[in-house]
Amino acid sequence: MLLPLLKVGGIALWMNYHGFFEKSPRSRKEKALAEAAQERLANDRRLLNQREKRANDTDRILRQKQNDLEDERSKIDTANSVLRKKEDDMSSRIANLCEKAWR
């Protein structure tokens, strides 16, 4: 009783090994299309990750440049206020000298 089952099992293994149970050509085509779609999806994900990384790098560089620009603007504002003070001081000195000269 066990021998016929072993024969059937052995035959099934042999048939499976030689491709008798492979899917139909249509199923193979669908499988190939699905694999190609998976490859495209993986490639698209890789490209998206690269673009996001570049965008993040660009954003980081842009923020750094904006910070540098604000630092430079504050330096310019400080220098302008110092120059205004010096200009006011010189104007008052000149006014004092002119006043002394007229006396």
C-alpha positions as CSV (number, residue, x, y, z in Angstrom):
1,M,0.0,0.0,0.0
2,L,2.8,2.4,0.7
3,L,4.7,1.5,-2.4
4,P,2.1,3.0,-4.8
5,L,2.2,6.2,-2.8
6,L,6.0,6.3,-3.0
7,K,5.8,5.7,-6.7
8,V,3.2,8.5,-7.1
9,G,5.3,10.8,-4.9
10,G,8.5,9.9,-6.8
11,I,6.8,10.5,-10.1
12,A,5.4,13.9,-8.9
13,L,8.9,14.9,-7.8
14,W,10.4,13.8,-11.1
15,M,7.6,15.8,-13.0
16,N,8.2,18.8,-10.8
17,Y,11.9,18.6,-11.4
18,H,11.5,18.5,-15.2
19,G,9.0,21.4,-15.2
20,F,5.7,19.6,-15.7
21,F,4.1,21.7,-13.0
22,E,5.4,25.0,-14.2
23,K,2.9,27.7,-14.7
24,S,1.5,28.4,-18.1
25,P,3.4,30.7,-20.5
26,R,0.9,33.5,-19.6
27,S,1.7,33.2,-16.0
28,R,5.4,33.2,-16.8
29,K,4.9,36.4,-18.8
30,E,2.9,37.9,-15.9
31,K,5.7,36.9,-13.5
32,A,8.3,38.5,-15.8
33,L,6.2,41.7,-16.1
34,A,5.8,41.8,-12.3
35,E,9.5,41.3,-11.8
36,A,10.2,44.1,-14.3
37,A,7.7,46.3,-12.5
38,Q,9.5,45.6,-9.2
39,E,12.8,46.5,-10.7
40,R,11.4,49.7,-12.1
41,L,9.9,50.5,-8.7
42,A,13.2,49.8,-6.9
43,N,15.0,52.0,-9.5
44,D,12.4,54.8,-9.0
45,R,12.8,54.5,-5.2
46,R,16.6,54.8,-5.6
47,L,16.2,57.8,-7.8
48,L,13.8,59.4,-5.4
49,N,16.1,58.8,-2.5
50,Q,19.0,60.4,-4.4
51,R,16.8,63.4,-5.3
52,E,15.7,63.8,-1.7
53,K,19.3,63.6,-0.5
54,R,20.3,66.3,-3.0
55,A,17.4,68.5,-2.0
56,N,18.3,68.1,1.6
57,D,21.9,69.0,0.8
58,T,20.7,72.0,-1.2
59,D,18.4,73.1,1.6
60,R,21.2,72.8,4.2
61,I,23.6,74.8,1.9
62,L,20.9,77.4,1.4
63,R,20.2,77.7,5.1
64,Q,24.0,78.1,5.8
65,K,24.2,80.8,3.1
66,Q,21.2,82.6,4.5
67,N,22.8,82.5,8.0
68,D,26.1,83.8,6.5
69,L,24.2,86.6,4.7
70,E,22.4,87.6,7.9
71,D,25.8,87.7,9.8
72,E,27.3,89.9,7.1
73,R,24.3,92.2,7.2
74,S,24.6,92.6,10.9
75,K,28.3,93.3,10.5
76,I,27.4,96.0,7.9
77,D,24.8,97.5,10.1
78,T,27.2,97.6,13.0
79,A,29.9,99.3,10.8
80,N,27.3,101.8,9.5
81,S,26.3,102.7,13.0
82,V,29.9,103.2,14.0
83,L,30.5,105.4,10.9
84,R,27.4,107.5,11.7
85,K,28.7,108.0,15.3
86,K,32.1,109.0,14.0
87,E,30.5,111.3,11.4
88,D,28.3,113.0,14.1
89,D,31.4,113.3,16.3
90,M,33.4,114.9,13.5
91,S,30.6,117.2,12.6
92,S,30.3,118.4,16.2
93,R,34.1,118.9,16.3
94,I,34.0,120.9,13.1
95,A,31.1,123.0,14.4
96,N,33.0,123.6,17.6
97,L,36.2,124.6,15.7
98,C,34.2,126.9,13.4
99,E,32.5,128.5,16.5
100,K,35.9,129.1,18.1
101,A,37.3,130.5,14.9
102,W,34.5,133.1,14.7
103,R,35.1,134.3,18.2
